[in-house]
Amino acid sequence: MRLKRRLEEDGGLVLTPLIDMVFLVVIFFMLNTTLSINPAITVDLPEAYTSQAVIAEEIVVTLTEAGEIYIGNQTILRDRFAAELKKEMVRLQRNNIILQADALLPYRDVVEIMDLARVTGVDSIALVTAQKSLPE
């Protein structure tokens, strides 16, 4: 008995390349959103060899070269910093902050903000730096 060979292919749609591309786009957007802490505020960060990406939702305090203070995206006056930080700590239920300060900002300003944060009840302060490549 002779079997009939099927030479015709199904005209189906191949979805594998499409799924691969969608997966790559999703990964791209996930990395971009988690690695950029606050893209609206421009800060020239100091460089360090041991920089690491921060992924968890934390309280981010930003100090610009002009002396402006931000908690998240909100501009804060220096005399209201402690009160606003306390509100944010209660809202997010966190006692840790991430401090990103411009590299050209005077050291005394950074220490003052760190001291105010400690007085407010912050347990630990992580400093944000830019990744520096190792010398060859």
N, C-alpha and C positions, 0 to 999 in steps of 0.2 A: 504494500500500500504506500502510495506516494503522498507525503505531506505537502501542503501548500506553504511556500515560503512567503513571509511577509516582508516586502521590500519597502513599503511605504512607512515613513516615519510619522509619528504624531506631530501635528503642527503646534505643539504646546509652547508656552513661553518659559524660557530658562530664567529662573529667579535668583540663582546663586550669585551672579555678579552684582545684581541689584542689592541683595541682602548684605553682601560684603561692603559695598559702598555706603549704605545706610549705617552700618555698624561703625565704620571708620569716621563718619561725620559725627555720630553720637559721641564717640570717644574724644574727638577733637573739641567739641563744645564742652564736654565735662571737664577736660583738662584746663581749658581757657577760663572757665568760670571759677574753678577752685584755686587756681594758681594766682589769680589777680585779686588781691585783697581789696583794694579800693582804686579802681582805674580812673575815677573822676578827679582825684587829687594827685597832682604831680609832685613827687618827692624824689630827690637824687639820693638814693640810699648808699651808705658806705658798703664797701665790699669785704667779704670774708671767705676764707677757704671752706669753712664748715657750714655754709648756709643750707637750710633745709626748707622744703615747701610746707606750708601750713594748710591743712585741709579742713579741720574742724571749725565750726562756727564759734568764734570767740569775740570778745570785745576788742575792737581795734582802735587805738588812739594814734592819731597822726599829727606830727608837728612839722609845719612847712618852714622853709627858709625865711619867709616873711614873719614868722612868729605866730601864725594862725594855729589854733588847736581844733582838731576834729575828733569827735567820737562817732565812729561809723562814717556817715556822710554829712553829719550835722556839725556846723561851726559852733564852737563853744567859746565864751569869753573866759579869760584866765581866772577871774574871781568866781566864776560859776562852775569851774571844772570839777571840783570835789563833789558838789551836789549832783551834777549831771552824771558823773561817773557812778555815784552811788545808785542813782535811779536805774542806770543801765545794768549794773550788777544785780539788782533786785529783779529786773525784768527778765534777764537771761539766766538768772540763778548761777552765776559764775563769779569766782573770786580771782580769776586770772585775766591778764590783759596782754595784748600784743601791741608793742610800741614801735612805730616806724617814724623815725626822725630824719630830716634832711641831713646829709653829710656836712653841710656848711653851717648848720645851726650851732651856736655856742654851747659848749658842754654844760655850762651852768643852767641853761634853759632845760636841757634834757634831765639833769639831776633834779631840778625843781619839780618838774612834772612827775618824775618817778617818786619823789618824796611825798607829793600830794596824793599820789595813788596809794602808797603804803599807808598813809594816815587814814585814807578812806576805807581801808580794809583789804586791799589787794594782797593776795598771798604770793603770787609770782608774776614776774614781768618778762615776757619774751621780746627780744630785740630783733627787728627785721633788718636783714642785710641782703645785698645783691650777691649772687654767686661769683666768686673770683676763681679764675683758672690757675692751677698750680704751675709754677715756673718749671721749665724743662731744662 
